[in-house]
Amino acid sequence: MQLGKDVAVAFWGACHGGQRECAERLLASGADVNWLPPWEHLTPLDAAVRNGFEDVAEWLRSQGGRQATG
């Protein structure tokens, strides 16, 4: 289903960019909090941590977000 993939990609991008409000809306729309994109082995939590968005990372953890490894 393309819509599900579009939501997943948008959610990952929002987390990667530190856009918590957008990420919250996308998660409420059905995004997978631990989705792994095909272009790199990073969950949304990994992406937020890598880019220094600790507020987003803390929120993702509270939503069940996990790192790809560990």
Secondary structure in CASP SS format (residue, H / E / C, confidence):
PFRMAT SS
TARGET T0000
AUTHOR 0000-0000-0000
METHOD secondary structure of the structure
MODEL  1
M C 1.00
Q H 1.00
L H 1.00
G H 1.00
K H 1.00
D H 1.00
V H 1.00
A H 1.00
V H 1.00
A H 1.00
F H 1.00
W H 1.00
G H 1.00
A H 1.00
C H 1.00
H H 1.00
G C 1.00
G C 1.00
Q C 1.00
R H 1.00
E H 1.00
C H 1.00
A H 1.00
E H 1.00
R H 1.00
L H 1.00
L H 1.00
A H 1.00
S C 1.00
G C 1.00
A C 1.00
D C 1.00
V C 1.00
N C 1.00
W C 1.00
L C 1.00
P C 1.00
P C 1.00
W C 1.00
E C 1.00
H C 1.00
L C 1.00
T C 1.00
P H 1.00
L H 1.00
D H 1.00
A H 1.00
A H 1.00
V H 1.00
R H 1.00
N C 1.00
G C 1.00
F C 1.00
E H 1.00
D H 1.00
V H 1.00
A H 1.00
E H 1.00
W H 1.00
L H 1.00
R H 1.00
S H 1.00
Q C 1.00
G C 1.00
G C 1.00
R C 1.00
Q C 1.00
A C 1.00
T C 1.00
G C 1.00
END
